[in-house]
């Protein structure tokens, strides 16, 4: 069973930080991400990283394309791991182990989120 992120946001037990992530994922759902050709998506990512490499190269002892790749994959992997821990039951029907983790994580990030929203 596949659930769209928008459907999961309607559940009353979803923590605010999880809702924030699901809101971003629902934008991909609305853009038709389920139907995208994965080879084309991979090609676009390749072109993006290649453009970063050609534009910035290695400056200041940093391979900027490698750093960009590390940030993109690190954030993406962290979002996947977070949603697996806190939303496993909603996504699969199998009870999750750490449903309270979402609330605690949100409380830690709340000052950063509020700071960014004032900008």
N, C-alpha and C positions, 0 to 999 in steps of 0.2 A: 504494500500500500504506500503510495507516494502522497505526501501532504504538502501543499504549497505553504510558503512562509506566512502568507497573509491569513490563512486559516488558523495557523498556530498562534498568531498574535491575538486572536479572539478568545483564547483560553484564559480564564481568570487567574490561573496560578503562575503565569509567566512573569518573571522579574523584569523590571524596567530596562536593564542593560541587555537582556535577551531580546526584548522588544525592539530595542535600537538596532541590534544586529539583524533581526528578522525583517525589520523595515527596509534595510538596505538590500537584503536578499530578495524581498518581494518585488523590488524595482527590477531586478534581473528576471524574475518570473514574468512580470508584466511586459518586459521587452522581448519575451519569447526565448529565453535562454535554453529551454528544453529542446528547442528545434534547431539550435545553431549547429553548424558543421564544425566538429571539434578540430579537424585539420585546419580549417580557416582560422579558428580562434588561436590555435598554436602558432600559425603563420603570423598573425597580428602581434602576438606576444614576442615572437622572434624579431619582427621588424622594429618593435618598440625598444627592445633591449639593444638591438644593433644600432639604432639611431642614437641611443644614449652612449654607446661605445664610440661611435664616430664623432659625436659632438664633444664629449668630455674626455674620452680616452682614459689615460692614467695621469691624473693630476694630483699633486701633493702626496704621492705614494699610495693613492687609493685607486683601485679599479672600480670606477663608478658604475659600470654596467653590472659588475658582480655584486656590489653593494645594493643596487636597485633590485636585482634578482633576489638577493637574500631577504630584503625587506618585504617584497611582494609575497614570496613563498612563506616567509615566517609569519606574517600577519594572516595569510590565508589558512595556513596550517593551524595557527592558534585559534582562529574562529571555528574551524572544523572540530578541533579537540574540545573547545569550550561547549559548543552545541551538543557534542556527543555526550559530555558529562551531565549537562543540566537539562537537556531536552530529549534524552534517549527514549523516555517513556512516551512522550508526545509523538515523536517521529516513528517509533517502531512498535509501541505497545508493550515493550519490555521495561520493567521498572528500572529507573536510574538510581545510581548509588548516592549522588551528591546534589539533590535538588536545592539545598540551601546554599550551595556554593555560589549560585548566581546572585543571590541577595547580598552575600558578603563581598563578592567581587564588585558589585555595583556601588556599595557603600564606600569602598576604597577608591573607586574612580569618580565618584560624584563631584568632588572638588574640581577635578580636571574637566569634566563635562560642563559644569556650570561656568568655569572660567572661559572655555571656548565659546559658549553660547552668548557671552556678553560682548564678544568681538563684533 
